[in-house]
């Protein structure tokens, strides 16, 4: 299975006993939408609500940080995931938050394969495909989460990288937030970006039908943002969600030396000791 599967593929395999479909819809703080209520009103048949907003480390003050293995194991068993599950993650969010769910499932070694539904629920519904209402409670699974080493960057890594410049940092936030012209959605957070980072707003990676761009068109977006494909990349954003989109896009182009800064601007921007830059890259 590749990083993305099509709506045609999912329609063909819907109902397969080893298929685990997860709704990973998530919204920015202050957005007047409730992902659970929307899931309950209409979701892909058999899909389980992932509740990405609560799948984090409860002991870390930074929003949305990765959970410990034990918590990830407990949650994924509740979601019905088994070692041989084929996991499909989708969303119904302008954040395209399925990429974060996909990245987490893969990071913790869950299931036999993990893929993102290209186009998500908007494309599925636009094509007239079926949905169902209610809350799906699956049979508990037996998956064990073990977070892989070396795939996640911490604040100390980014501070060290300021001096070496060994890795390129690519920020998925909108241009206004990156330059500091727009205020952050979380109160008390500084504006701007990590010095030396580049900017590629994640919405630019998607087609009008909500599917991700591919091939030369996608590669050009990264190149135009100043990314050298011969050097490693760290993706960042507001809280580690849309950074996963940039990571998925790079991997779909065959680039495998990409990591993600989990704390992202939620950590960097709240720390008065970290240097901040404003203006364009």
C-alpha positions, 0 to 999 in steps of 0.5 A: 500500500502506498502513502495514499489510496484513492476513493475508488480503492476504498470503495472497492475494499469497504467492509474487508475484515482487516480494514480499519478506517479512522476519522482523524478530523481536527480543527484549529483552536477557536474553530466553531466546529465539533469533529465528533459531532460531525463524525456522528452525523456522517462518516464513511461506513465502518469508520471509527473516530480517532479523536486526534485532539486528545491523542497526546501526552497529558503530562506535556504542557505543549499542545498535541505532543506525541503520547507515550507508548502505553497510551497510544497502545490503549487508544489504538486497541480501543480503535480496533487496530490489530497487528495485521490491520490495513489502516486508512486515515481520512479527515473532513478538515481544512487542516487535512489532519489525516496526515498527522493520524497517518504519521502517528500510526506509522511512527508507532509501528501500528498495523500491517500498512497505513495510508491516507484516503486521498481527497478525504471525506469531501471527495468521497461525498462529492462522488456520491459515495455512501456515509452512515451516522452514529458512533462505531464501537469496534471489537478491541484490537491487539496492536502494541504501539512502539514509537520508532527512534530517529523520526521526531525532532525536539526543540534541542535539535532545532536549536543545534540546527541553528548553528549547523544548518545541517537540516532544512526547516520547512514550515507549513503555516500560512504566509501571514503567520510565518512572517508574523503579520498575522497573530497566532491562534493560541493566546500569548504565543509570539509571532514569526518563525524559526530563523533560517526556516522556509515556508510552504503553506500546506493548503497549496499542496492540494487540488480543488477536489481535495486530493494532493498534488503529485509529480512535477507539480508537487516537486516544484512547490518544494523547490520554489520554497527553497528546498534542496532535495539533496539535503535532509528536511525537518517539517514544522507548523503550529502544533505538528499537524500540518507539518505531517502533510509536508512530510507525506508530500516529500515522501510521496516524491521519494524523499526519505530523509524527512523528520518532523518537529513535534513541538513546532511553533506551539513550543518554540513560540511560547518559549521566550528563550528561543530566537524568532524571525519575522518577515519573509524567508 
